[in-house]
Amino acid sequence: QVQLVESGGGLVQAGGSLRLSCAASGSIFSINVMGWYRQAPGNQRELVAAITSNGNTNYADSVKGRFTISRDNAKNTVYLQMNSLKPEDTAVYYCIADLRVGVWQSNWYRYWGQGTQVTVSS
């Protein structure tokens, strides 16, 4: 079994900062991409940022220059530093990890965290 456990969400004023963390645990052979999605009420879930095992990153245009994704491969953990937060960043943030649970597995399988609420007040 694989678990993704997120932490770091909360309530912050516009212009403030939060740091999200997500640790993957369980029967993990290797992890490829880790990242964050978010979903606001009435909206579709959208990619916020992603990072590969060798450090290549990808960001949504709406967060470029404000958010930074990083990871610690030794700890199977991904982080999202969120600065200059705006009310429109309010959403449930979900961690993802594309991983393999054994050498016999040929394809990457995407696991999701349970989500953490981020609320930015104006």
Residue pairs with C-beta under 8 A, 6 or more apart in sequence:
1 26
1 27
2 24
2 25
2 26
2 27
2 28
2 97
2 99
2 101
2 111
3 24
3 25
3 26
4 22
4 23
4 24
4 95
4 96
4 97
4 111
4 112
4 113
4 114
5 22
5 23
5 25
5 113
5 114
6 20
6 21
6 22
6 93
6 94
6 95
6 113
6 114
6 115
6 116
7 20
7 21
7 22
7 116
8 18
8 19
8 20
8 21
8 116
9 18
9 20
9 93
9 116
9 117
9 118
10 18
10 117
10 118
10 119
11 119
11 120
11 121
12 18
12 85
12 118
12 119
12 120
12 121
13 120
13 121
14 85
14 86
14 87
14 120
14 121
14 122
15 84
15 85
16 85
16 120
17 81
17 82
17 83
17 84
17 85
18 82
18 85
18 118
19 79
19 80
19 81
19 82
20 36
20 79
20 80
20 82
20 93
20 95
20 116
20 118
21 77
21 78
21 79
22 34
22 36
22 77
22 78
22 79
22 95
22 97
22 113
23 75
23 76
23 77
24 31
24 34
24 76
24 77
24 97
24 99
24 111
25 76
26 101
27 101
27 102
28 76
28 99
28 100
28 101
29 99
29 100
29 101
29 102
29 103
29 105
30 53
30 99
30 100
31 53
31 73
31 76
31 97
31 98
31 99
32 52
32 53
32 98
32 99
32 100
32 108
33 50
33 51
33 52
33 53
33 96
33 97
33 98
33 108
34 50
34 51
34 71
34 78
34 95
34 96
34 97
34 98
35 47
35 48
35 49
35 50
35 51
35 58
35 69
35 78
35 95
35 96
36 47
36 48
36 49
36 50
36 69
36 78
36 80
36 93
36 94
36 95
36 96
37 45
37 46
37 47
37 48
37 93
37 94
37 96
38 45
38 46
38 48
38 89
38 91
38 92
38 93
38 94
38 118
39 45
39 46
39 91
39 92
39 94
39 115
40 88
40 90
40 91
40 92
43 91
45 94
46 60
47 58
47 60
48 59
48 60
48 63
48 67
48 80
48 93
49 57
49 58
49 59
49 60
49 63
49 67
49 69
49 80
50 57
50 58
50 69
50 96
51 57
51 58
51 69
51 70
51 71
51 78
53 73
55 71
57 69
59 67
59 69
62 88
63 82
63 89
66 82
66 83
66 84
66 85
67 80
67 81
67 82
67 83
68 80
68 81
68 83
69 78
69 79
69 80
69 81
70 78
70 79
70 81
71 77
71 78
71 79
72 79
76 97
78 95
78 97
80 93
82 89
82 118
85 118
85 120
86 120
87 120
87 121
87 122
88 120
89 118
89 120
90 118
90 119
90 120
91 118
92 115
92 116
92 117
92 118
93 115
93 116
93 117
93 118
94 112
94 113
94 114
94 115
95 112
95 113
96 110
96 111
96 112
96 113
97 110
97 111
98 108
98 109
98 110
98 111
99 108
99 109
99 111
100 107
100 108
100 109
101 109
